[in-house]
Amino acid sequence: MRRRDLLRGFVAMPVVAVARPNMPPVKLVATFEEVGSSVLMTLSLPTLFRKYDKDALESIDSGFDTSLHFTLKVWQHGKNRLIETREVLVRIRRDPWKKRYVVSTREGGEWSKRTFTDRESAVAAAVKLDRVRIAAAAALERGEDAPDYFVTVFAQRNPLEPADDFAGSTSAQGRDLEWFGRLVDVLAGERALAEETVHVRTNRFYLVSR
């Protein structure tokens, strides 16, 4: 089948079968775009906040930040060669004075902020990587004979070792003892490194000829 002349997600037959050992499961919901000199990706990870985890959802209303840390890695399919690594930081909280939910995102060293009237919409925005830059187009080969690429996403909600931007602001003061207890459990090998962790691999994509 001839490739279409546009950048698109490439869903192949057994992607998992050709994955290297320990590769996270394929998540066939990512879309890719080439805009200017950049390749952008859109992907939603709703399981960072599970519907039955009432404590995680209610903690957003406390007025303190809940932080999300996304590590994006672009790989060349087949050779599994790492092309680029990007970091995206998100924090979500409720402003009790304005009665609004605030979602702040840092991508490429710059912060952006959005506000929402309801928690559900704010959470949906926080867990969605919306057209984030994953690589420079010049870093990828293009054309009919060029390789395909995919992205692995490692996402953490309230990591125990938060990025510097979130140090001291990821949880309410009343939860300090809980975090210390979790750290002890981690050292004992009994707990994960975050409240929630999601690790996925996207469908493949490629750059078409110009």
Wavefront OBJ file of the C-alpha trace (Angstrom):
o trace
v 0.000 0.000 0.000
v 1.308 3.452 -0.922
v 1.889 5.882 1.894
v -0.320 8.918 1.903
v 1.325 12.318 1.533
v 0.808 13.526 5.055
v 2.122 12.898 8.521
v -0.145 10.463 10.347
v -0.130 7.841 13.050
v 0.927 4.518 11.511
v -0.907 1.546 13.009
v 0.947 -1.581 11.955
v 0.058 -5.243 12.400
v 1.954 -6.719 15.175
v 3.719 -3.737 16.742
v 4.045 -5.511 20.086
v 5.635 -8.545 18.418
v 8.598 -6.501 17.225
v 9.047 -4.573 20.470
v 12.230 -5.036 22.413
v 12.077 -6.718 25.840
v 10.557 -4.658 28.661
v 8.939 -2.213 26.216
v 5.658 -0.854 27.647
v 2.382 -1.814 25.931
v 1.280 -0.051 22.760
v -1.203 2.799 23.237
v -2.863 3.350 19.851
v -4.430 6.730 20.538
v -1.639 9.189 19.728
v -1.853 11.588 16.798
v 1.121 13.311 15.199
v 1.512 16.533 13.227
v 4.363 18.320 11.510
v 4.046 22.052 12.136
v 6.841 24.278 10.927
v 10.124 22.774 12.093
v 8.551 20.652 14.835
v 6.773 17.326 15.230
v 3.838 17.525 17.657
v 1.988 14.771 19.480
v -1.431 14.585 21.138
v -2.118 11.833 23.662
v -4.447 11.499 26.653
v -3.617 9.402 29.753
v -6.832 9.392 31.826
v -5.682 6.556 34.110
v -3.373 8.990 35.932
v -6.554 9.816 37.862
v -8.674 6.705 38.273
v -12.369 7.317 38.853
v -12.444 5.223 42.027
v -9.461 7.049 43.565
v -11.501 9.586 45.521
v -8.545 10.724 47.621
v -6.559 11.733 44.525
v -9.479 13.671 43.071
v -10.460 15.334 46.340
v -6.858 16.373 47.017
v -7.112 18.717 44.027
v -9.711 20.702 45.968
v -7.302 21.217 48.881
v -5.724 24.282 47.268
v -2.308 22.626 47.033
v -0.743 21.466 43.793
v -1.056 17.971 42.406
v 1.853 17.486 40.012
v 2.163 15.383 36.875
v 5.538 14.624 35.342
v 5.733 13.325 31.762
v 8.929 11.980 30.167
v 8.631 11.589 26.383
v 11.177 9.627 24.376
v 11.191 9.399 20.587
v 12.589 6.152 19.184
v 13.441 4.904 15.709
v 11.459 1.755 15.083
v 13.407 -1.389 14.258
v 16.738 -0.183 15.594
v 15.103 1.194 18.758
v 17.488 4.149 18.593
v 16.691 7.010 20.969
v 16.202 10.231 18.997
v 15.137 12.765 21.622
v 13.864 13.091 25.199
v 11.431 15.768 26.304
v 9.950 16.655 29.712
v 6.511 18.123 30.367
v 5.422 19.248 33.838
v 1.809 19.901 34.812
v 0.278 21.007 38.071
v -3.392 21.207 38.913
v -5.149 22.807 41.888
v -8.289 24.649 42.884
v -8.122 28.352 43.605
v -10.500 28.739 46.590
v -10.738 32.512 46.163
v -11.662 32.570 42.484
v -13.434 29.213 42.701
v -11.650 28.025 39.608
v -9.417 25.058 38.812
v -5.994 26.044 37.524
v -3.907 23.832 35.235
v -0.333 25.060 34.705
v 1.917 23.410 32.120
v 5.642 23.775 31.541
v 6.889 22.693 28.132
v 10.246 23.692 26.699
v 11.018 25.917 29.685
v 7.884 28.056 29.328
v 4.756 28.009 31.485
v 1.165 28.324 30.289
v -1.970 28.465 32.422
v -5.605 27.512 31.864
v -8.598 27.816 34.192
v -11.743 25.679 34.441
v -14.998 25.929 36.355
v -15.311 22.197 37.085
v -12.840 19.588 38.281
v -13.631 17.018 35.599
v -12.654 19.370 32.786
v -9.501 20.438 34.613
v -8.386 16.838 35.167
v -9.067 15.971 31.523
v -6.893 18.894 30.439
v -4.119 18.022 32.885
v -3.732 14.430 31.672
v -3.820 15.355 27.981
v -0.562 16.035 26.169
v -2.073 18.437 23.661
v 0.133 19.053 20.612
v 3.356 18.907 22.608
v 6.637 19.170 20.741
v 8.404 15.817 20.737
v 11.234 16.454 18.252
v 12.625 18.732 15.598
v 11.535 17.566 12.151
v 15.141 17.904 11.000
v 16.160 15.190 13.489
v 13.989 12.622 11.677
v 14.433 11.064 8.259
v 11.640 11.441 5.743
v 10.403 9.806 2.563
v 9.173 6.437 1.306
v 12.293 4.608 2.481
v 12.647 6.479 5.781
v 12.137 4.613 9.069
v 9.074 4.814 11.270
v 9.224 6.287 14.763
v 7.309 5.869 18.012
v 7.174 7.555 21.409
v 7.313 6.098 24.899
v 5.599 8.109 27.628
v 6.435 7.665 31.298
v 3.943 9.633 33.390
v 3.877 10.049 37.177
v 1.339 11.678 39.461
v 2.968 13.275 42.499
v 6.376 11.587 42.147
v 8.252 11.148 45.413
v 11.221 12.880 43.814
v 9.474 15.796 42.109
v 11.107 18.158 39.633
v 12.622 21.275 41.187
v 9.630 23.344 40.070
v 7.359 21.283 42.271
v 9.647 20.771 45.255
v 7.701 21.599 48.381
v 4.447 22.259 46.527
v 3.147 18.888 45.423
v 1.021 18.068 48.439
v -0.737 19.546 51.416
v 1.164 20.075 54.661
v -1.062 17.552 56.383
v 0.237 14.856 54.035
v 3.931 15.320 54.916
v 3.967 12.302 57.209
v 2.246 10.218 54.545
v 4.928 11.155 52.010
v 7.678 10.302 54.492
v 6.019 6.946 55.115
v 5.858 6.286 51.398
v 9.555 7.125 51.053
v 10.379 4.578 53.735
v 8.271 2.011 51.906
v 10.084 2.779 48.654
v 13.445 2.233 50.320
v 12.108 -1.076 51.611
v 10.984 -2.008 48.098
v 7.285 -1.978 48.964
v 5.964 1.106 47.175
v 6.181 2.733 43.743
v 7.952 6.058 43.218
v 4.704 7.974 42.638
v 1.034 7.929 43.634
v 0.217 6.709 40.119
v 2.449 5.682 37.214
v 1.542 5.125 33.564
v 4.039 3.828 31.002
v 2.899 3.463 27.391
v 4.224 3.152 23.874
v 2.454 4.947 21.034
v 1.596 3.808 17.540
v 4.248 4.480 14.894
v 4.485 7.548 12.666
v 6.698 8.795 9.826
v 7.538 11.969 7.914
v 6.490 12.107 4.275
v 8.552 13.483 1.395
v 8.294 17.164 0.550
l 1 2 3 4 5 6 7 8 9 10 11 12 13 14 15 16 17 18 19 20 21 22 23 24 25 26 27 28 29 30 31 32 33 34 35 36 37 38 39 40 41 42 43 44 45 46 47 48 49 50 51 52 53 54 55 56 57 58 59 60 61 62 63 64 65 66 67 68 69 70 71 72 73 74 75 76 77 78 79 80 81 82 83 84 85 86 87 88 89 90 91 92 93 94 95 96 97 98 99 100 101 102 103 104 105 106 107 108 109 110 111 112 113 114 115 116 117 118 119 120 121 122 123 124 125 126 127 128 129 130 131 132 133 134 135 136 137 138 139 140 141 142 143 144 145 146 147 148 149 150 151 152 153 154 155 156 157 158 159 160 161 162 163 164 165 166 167 168 169 170 171 172 173 174 175 176 177 178 179 180 181 182 183 184 185 186 187 188 189 190 191 192 193 194 195 196 197 198 199 200 201 202 203 204 205 206 207 208 209 210
